[in-house]
Amino acid sequence: MLMCGRHRRRGCRCINVSVERFMEPCLLLLLSRRSTYGYDLIQSLKEFGFADGETDPGTVYRYLRRMEEEGLVSSEWDTSGGGPARRLYTLTSEGEDLLHAWAESIKENKKRLEYFLQKYREQFPDD
């Protein structure tokens, strides 16, 4: 039996939709603003509703590695600081194209979700 991530109990029947897939367009949008480091990206994901503890650094770095392999981002080692070298991530033109595609997809999904909620409120006006 699955454990609900929201209520932290076994057998809960609520729907806990994963937002992990939503991380990719958020990372692309953050990188469209400026080149930055992985740690800064992790912190900036809070802006999109990712809570502390919800954003696993390993997941973010796996996304960045995969996106680099796909040519969506590039990275280079930054050794200019006084500390250890850090990877500086930059959005590529292919990444920007995918960001635009994500935005279109999100717009369409938003319409569907708004329609669902409208119908739900009509059916259950007191909820």
Backbone as CSV, one residue per row, in Angstrom:
resi,resn,N_x,N_y,N_z,CA_x,CA_y,CA_z,C_x,C_y,C_z
1,MET,0.841,-1.176,0.000,0.000,0.000,0.000,0.893,1.249,0.000
2,LEU,0.543,2.226,-0.781,1.340,3.441,-0.895,1.126,4.362,0.289
3,MET,2.188,5.103,0.625,2.066,6.100,1.673,1.889,7.454,1.011
4,CYS,0.915,8.168,1.474,0.638,9.499,0.961,1.750,10.452,1.397
5,GLY,2.272,11.236,0.473,3.295,12.214,0.816,2.721,13.455,1.463
6,ARG,1.436,13.653,1.323,0.795,14.846,1.848,0.380,14.673,3.304
7,HIS,-0.277,13.560,3.596,-0.795,13.327,4.943,0.073,12.387,5.756
8,ARG,1.094,11.828,5.135,2.066,10.954,5.792,1.419,9.764,6.489
9,ARG,0.465,9.159,5.825,-0.119,7.949,6.401,-0.391,6.958,5.295
10,ARG,-0.302,5.702,5.651,-0.552,4.624,4.690,-2.041,4.540,4.395
11,GLY,-2.332,4.222,3.151,-3.714,3.997,2.766,-4.507,5.254,2.467
12,CYS,-3.884,6.419,2.552,-4.594,7.653,2.234,-4.952,7.620,0.751
13,ARG,-6.159,8.010,0.413,-6.610,7.925,-0.974,-6.528,9.265,-1.704
14,CYS,-5.904,10.256,-1.092,-5.789,11.536,-1.794,-4.829,11.385,-2.967
15,ILE,-4.938,12.271,-3.892,-4.070,12.272,-5.064,-2.944,13.254,-4.787
16,ASN,-1.744,12.768,-4.716,-0.581,13.614,-4.490,0.196,13.681,-5.800
17,VAL,-0.110,14.665,-6.610,0.481,14.789,-7.937,1.940,15.214,-7.816
18,SER,2.802,14.504,-8.483,4.225,14.825,-8.470,4.487,16.041,-9.347
19,VAL,5.280,16.948,-8.819,5.635,18.136,-9.601,7.066,18.039,-10.119
20,GLU,7.667,16.856,-9.962,9.066,16.707,-10.364,9.268,17.056,-11.839
21,ARG,8.360,16.658,-12.707,8.504,16.938,-14.145,8.457,18.439,-14.424
22,PHE,7.769,19.182,-13.554,7.656,20.632,-13.686,8.998,21.321,-13.416
23,MET,9.926,20.586,-12.841,11.225,21.168,-12.520,11.985,21.579,-13.782
24,GLU,11.882,20.788,-14.847,12.640,21.090,-16.069,12.313,22.470,-16.637
25,PRO,11.038,22.811,-16.871,10.787,24.151,-17.411,11.184,25.256,-16.436
26,CYS,11.083,24.983,-15.141,11.503,25.991,-14.164,13.003,26.242,-14.261
27,LEU,13.783,25.177,-14.371,15.235,25.335,-14.523,15.570,26.078,-15.812
28,LEU,14.883,25.738,-16.892,15.129,26.421,-18.168,14.805,27.909,-18.056
29,LEU,13.693,28.238,-17.404,13.312,29.643,-17.255,14.327,30.390,-16.389
30,LEU,14.751,29.771,-15.296,15.766,30.409,-14.450,17.050,30.667,-15.232
31,LEU,17.460,29.710,-16.047,18.685,29.881,-16.833,18.501,30.872,-17.976
32,SER,17.260,31.115,-18.393,17.039,32.123,-19.441,17.297,33.527,-18.899
33,ARG,17.215,33.685,-17.596,17.469,34.984,-16.961,18.960,35.290,-16.907
34,ARG,19.734,34.239,-16.516,21.188,34.428,-16.400,21.846,33.075,-16.194
35,SER,23.101,32.992,-16.537,23.891,31.799,-16.236,24.100,31.749,-14.730
36,THR,24.070,30.549,-14.172,24.208,30.443,-12.720,24.675,29.050,-12.325
37,TYR,24.825,28.847,-11.045,25.344,27.599,-10.478,24.204,26.708,-9.989
38,GLY,24.496,25.425,-9.869,23.489,24.470,-9.426,22.862,24.828,-8.094
39,TYR,23.685,25.207,-7.113,23.160,25.557,-5.793,22.184,26.726,-5.896
40,ASP,22.532,27.732,-6.683,21.650,28.890,-6.851,20.333,28.483,-7.511
41,LEU,20.400,27.560,-8.464,19.178,27.072,-9.106,18.281,26.366,-8.090
42,ILE,18.884,25.552,-7.236,18.115,24.843,-6.210,17.393,25.846,-5.318
43,GLN,18.089,26.888,-4.898,17.475,27.910,-4.052,16.374,28.669,-4.797
44,SER,16.589,28.939,-6.069,15.627,29.715,-6.863,14.357,28.938,-7.180
45,LEU,14.398,27.614,-7.105,13.196,26.821,-7.376,12.082,27.114,-6.378
46,LYS,12.422,27.671,-5.219,11.405,28.045,-4.225,10.412,29.037,-4.823
47,GLU,10.899,29.865,-5.724,10.057,30.865,-6.395,8.877,30.213,-7.121
48,PHE,9.052,28.962,-7.538,8.017,28.245,-8.280,7.208,27.307,-7.390
49,GLY,7.359,27.463,-6.086,6.561,26.674,-5.163,7.207,25.399,-4.670
50,PHE,8.444,25.145,-5.051,9.146,23.975,-4.529,9.599,24.308,-3.110
51,ALA,9.124,23.549,-2.141,9.420,23.824,-0.738,10.788,23.288,-0.349
52,ASP,11.311,23.823,0.763,12.553,23.276,1.320,12.351,21.799,1.584
53,GLY,13.324,21.011,1.249,13.225,19.576,1.457,12.542,18.854,0.309
54,GLU,11.739,19.567,-0.477,11.059,18.967,-1.625,11.999,18.900,-2.826
55,THR,12.966,19.784,-2.842,13.903,19.858,-3.955,15.161,19.082,-3.598
56,ASP,15.252,17.868,-4.086,16.423,17.031,-3.840,17.558,17.513,-4.746
57,PRO,18.683,17.937,-4.174,19.795,18.410,-5.012,20.220,17.386,-6.059
58,GLY,20.193,16.107,-5.707,20.570,15.073,-6.668,19.672,15.081,-7.886
59,THR,18.379,15.315,-7.666,17.429,15.381,-8.780,17.748,16.564,-9.681
60,VAL,18.031,17.711,-9.074,18.352,18.910,-9.861,19.608,18.670,-10.697
61,TYR,20.641,18.110,-10.083,21.884,17.877,-10.826,21.703,16.810,-11.912
62,ARG,20.844,15.824,-11.676,20.547,14.840,-12.740,19.851,15.529,-13.913
63,TYR,18.894,16.411,-13.605,18.237,17.171,-14.677,19.266,17.983,-15.451
64,LEU,20.136,18.687,-14.750,21.135,19.521,-15.421,22.064,18.679,-16.287
65,ARG,22.488,17.533,-15.778,23.372,16.650,-16.555,22.659,16.158,-17.808
66,ARG,21.403,15.707,-17.647,20.642,15.215,-18.795,20.406,16.339,-19.802
67,MET,20.051,17.526,-19.311,19.807,18.653,-20.217,21.087,19.050,-20.948
68,GLU,22.226,18.907,-20.286,23.489,19.200,-20.969,23.766,18.152,-22.045
69,GLU,23.508,16.885,-21.738,23.697,15.819,-22.733,22.805,16.034,-23.951
70,GLU,21.622,16.615,-23.734,20.678,16.864,-24.825,20.920,18.196,-25.520
71,GLY,21.921,18.950,-25.085,22.247,20.219,-25.725,21.357,21.375,-25.313
72,LEU,20.616,21.221,-24.225,19.706,22.275,-23.769,20.415,23.304,-22.900
73,VAL,21.437,22.867,-22.194,22.269,23.759,-21.392,23.727,23.394,-21.649
74,SER,24.590,24.329,-21.355,26.024,24.045,-21.393,26.578,24.425,-20.028
75,SER,27.745,23.913,-19.718,28.355,24.272,-18.441,29.862,24.372,-18.612
76,GLU,30.451,25.119,-17.707,31.902,25.225,-17.662,32.302,25.386,-16.205
77,TRP,33.506,24.947,-15.897,34.005,25.075,-14.538,34.425,26.515,-14.288
78,ASP,33.955,27.068,-13.180,34.334,28.419,-12.767,35.328,28.281,-11.617
79,THR,36.547,28.692,-11.865,37.599,28.600,-10.848,38.001,29.981,-10.348
80,SER,37.201,30.998,-10.662,37.580,32.368,-10.326,37.382,32.697,-8.852
81,GLY,36.533,31.963,-8.153,36.301,32.245,-6.739,37.414,31.692,-5.871
82,GLY,37.371,32.044,-4.605,38.394,31.583,-3.682,38.197,30.144,-3.241
83,GLY,37.010,29.607,-3.435,36.715,28.251,-2.989,36.923,27.236,-4.091
84,PRO,36.295,26.084,-3.921,36.423,25.041,-4.949,35.751,25.457,-6.261
85,ALA,36.178,24.841,-7.337,35.590,25.124,-8.655,34.110,24.751,-8.641
86,ARG,33.320,25.538,-9.354,31.879,25.274,-9.451,31.477,25.299,-10.919
87,ARG,30.442,24.525,-11.251,29.933,24.515,-12.622,28.975,25.683,-12.826
88,LEU,29.215,26.435,-13.880,28.350,27.537,-14.270,27.508,27.053,-15.440
89,TYR,26.191,27.062,-15.267,25.267,26.558,-16.285,24.696,27.711,-17.095
90,THR,24.571,27.484,-18.413,24.066,28.480,-19.355,23.042,27.822,-20.271
91,LEU,21.962,28.531,-20.550,20.930,28.042,-21.462,21.422,28.159,-22.903
92,THR,21.187,27.134,-23.708,21.532,27.173,-25.134,20.297,27.589,-25.933
93,SER,20.479,27.824,-27.225,19.330,28.175,-28.071,18.345,27.012,-28.142
94,GLU,18.843,25.770,-28.123,17.947,24.604,-28.110,17.141,24.572,-26.815
95,GLY,17.779,24.949,-25.713,17.077,25.011,-24.433,16.003,26.079,-24.433
96,GLU,16.291,27.207,-25.066,15.289,28.269,-25.154,14.103,27.815,-26.005
97,ASP,14.371,27.097,-27.087,13.277,26.562,-27.912,12.398,25.620,-27.099
98,LEU,13.024,24.758,-26.298,12.244,23.837,-25.474,11.456,24.593,-24.413
99,LEU,12.031,25.646,-23.858,11.320,26.468,-22.880,10.038,27.033,-23.487
100,HIS,10.110,27.515,-24.723,8.912,28.037,-25.393,7.876,26.929,-25.592
101,ALA,8.331,25.736,-25.943,7.410,24.601,-26.108,6.760,24.235,-24.775
102,TRP,7.541,24.252,-23.700,6.985,23.992,-22.373,5.900,25.016,-22.038
103,ALA,6.163,26.285,-22.331,5.188,27.335,-22.013,3.875,27.092,-22.743
104,GLU,3.943,26.694,-24.000,2.718,26.391,-24.756,1.976,25.211,-24.143
105,SER,2.703,24.185,-23.781,2.096,23.007,-23.173,1.442,23.355,-21.835
106,ILE,2.113,24.165,-21.038,1.564,24.570,-19.739,0.304,25.401,-19.929
107,LYS,0.290,26.275,-20.950,-0.922,27.065,-21.232,-2.105,26.159,-21.530
108,GLU,-1.882,25.150,-22.358,-2.958,24.213,-22.703,-3.419,23.426,-21.480
109,ASN,-2.483,22.959,-20.686,-2.851,22.220,-19.479,-3.579,23.109,-18.480
110,LYS,-3.188,24.368,-18.412,-3.865,25.310,-17.514,-5.332,25.436,-17.905
111,LYS,-5.606,25.521,-19.199,-6.999,25.611,-19.663,-7.788,24.388,-19.223
112,ARG,-7.197,23.214,-19.393,-7.880,21.976,-18.991,-8.132,21.945,-17.489
113,LEU,-7.138,22.338,-16.715,-7.278,22.329,-15.261,-8.311,23.346,-14.793
114,GLU,-8.311,24.533,-15.405,-9.310,25.541,-15.043,-10.714,25.057,-15.371
115,TYR,-10.872,24.391,-16.509,-12.176,23.849,-16.884,-12.613,22.786,-15.878
116,PHE,-11.698,21.903,-15.506,-12.013,20.871,-14.514,-12.469,21.513,-13.205
117,LEU,-11.725,22.513,-12.722,-12.082,23.156,-11.461,-13.413,23.881,-11.546
118,GLN,-13.698,24.486,-12.688,-14.993,25.143,-12.882,-16.114,24.120,-12.754
119,LYS,-15.988,22.993,-13.431,-17.011,21.943,-13.376,-17.106,21.340,-11.977
120,TYR,-15.973,21.205,-11.315,-15.963,20.678,-9.953,-16.725,21.613,-9.015
121,ARG,-16.464,22.921,-9.128,-17.160,23.899,-8.275,-18.653,23.913,-8.552
122,GLU,-19.043,23.700,-9.807,-20.471,23.625,-10.130,-21.104,22.402,-9.467
123,GLN,-20.389,21.316,-9.462,-20.901,20.068,-8.887,-20.872,20.083,-7.361
124,PHE,-19.831,20.704,-6.792,-19.645,20.737,-5.344,-19.405,22.180,-4.901
125,PRO,-20.430,23.013,-4.891,-20.245,24.440,-4.619,-19.762,24.757,-3.204
126,ASP,-19.936,23.853,-2.267,-19.551,24.137,-0.881,-18.128,23.732,-0.550
127,ASP,-17.429,23.076,-1.461,-16.061,22.614,-1.171,-15.040,23.685,-1.408
